[in-house]
Amino acid sequence: MDLKQYLQELKSVVNIDCGTATVAGVEEVSRIFQQWYLSENWHCDSVDLGNKVGPGLFATNKPDATQYDVLLVGHMDTVFPPGTVSERPFSIEGDRAYGPGVSDMKSGLLSILWALRGLDKADLDRLAIAVAMNPDEETGSAHSHEWIGGIAKRSRCVLVCEAARADGSLVKARKGMARYRLTFKGVAAHAGNDPEKGRSAVKALAHAVLAISDLADMTKGTTLNTGVISGGVGANIVADRAEMIVDLRFNDNDEYLRVNEAVQSFRHRQFEPDVLTIVEQQAQTPAMSPSAETEKLMKLVEKAGQAVDVEVRWQAVGGGSDANHTAALGVPSLDGFGPVGAGFHSPSEYLELNSIEPRVRLLREVIRSL
């Protein structure tokens, strides 16, 4: 493959501010990829997912197909705010490329395109291939997971092309995730003159943080993190309002049901007298666990790796992706087919340049093997 062209294309999409909420930037990334797919004579549609996020992008070599041999998935959005590109644009230092979204996951999107560019005509004639690129994975795919799920249900398998892990491993399992906002409404009062007339929302929040922590079960991999708290307006005022954001991670979907029931019950619990607790679930992604059919797909991937001399190793990880949603539908789903990278969601995010060609080669061989 022409690595110089790949890197030129990568630079063009990394150097666009396209956080999930930066709709115009996501639209620009979508437009660029649409041009590339159309230039390869693929059918390509922009998908309206509402005015809160950018469009999705769908591409296929068989526009009349009702079933697909494989669905390839990737996201166009990043976690970074506007202005990030001007602060640290795409760059190459030694054997690594840097920039916002360089491995999470602009390189994965490009690897899909390059794997398909290199397929033989006979394989393209034989296989029905779908590509879905969504604009909101970094916020849980709230607007796109039903669209992707609809395509997944008509596909034999799903390959998500998030970055391979830093050690080169592909991803066979991911923890599920849920996020909650708990708001506490108390009564304000002067902390010096009339403290007894107040009802502290901050004090209620403090009790709730401990109750949340007690729901964790490390033996099962169930963790809860109260990552953001806020409350009160002054040290001399009994706080009448406080808020916290809680992140739940779980390996077992039954654990989600247990914890969710407990958290939802907090709305009926007074952590302090006369302080109201409001519970809002902001996001939920099911756990991704290998089924028997997924394990068959893993064997196919391992065989493909042997054919193209790329070592295939597997890893279970804590972060979620679109594979969580498609696996929950019962569709065999694997992840990590992008090039090797690490430092996701941080200024240190990087892409290993020497992993690009082998990972494109592996993805192409897996598709060809279906």
Secondary structure, DSSP 4 states (H G I P E B T S, - for coil): --HHHHHHHHHHHHTS--BTT-HHHHHHHHHHHHHHHHHTT-EEEEE---TTS--EEEEES-TT-SSBSEEEEEE--BSPPTTHHHHS--EEETTEEESTTIIIIIHHHHHHHHHHHTS-HHHHHH--EEEEEES-GGGTSTTTHHHHHHHHTTBS-EEE-PEEPTTS-EEEEE-EEEEEEEEEE-B-EETTT-GGG-B-HHHHHHHHHHHHHTT-BGGGTBEEEEEEEEE-S-TTEE-SEEEEEEEEEESSHHHHHHHHHHHHHGGG--SSTT-EEEEEEEEEE--B---HHHHHHHHHHHHHHHHTT----EEEESS--HHHHHHHTT--EEE--EEEEE-TTSTT-EEEGGGHHHHHHHHHHHHHH-
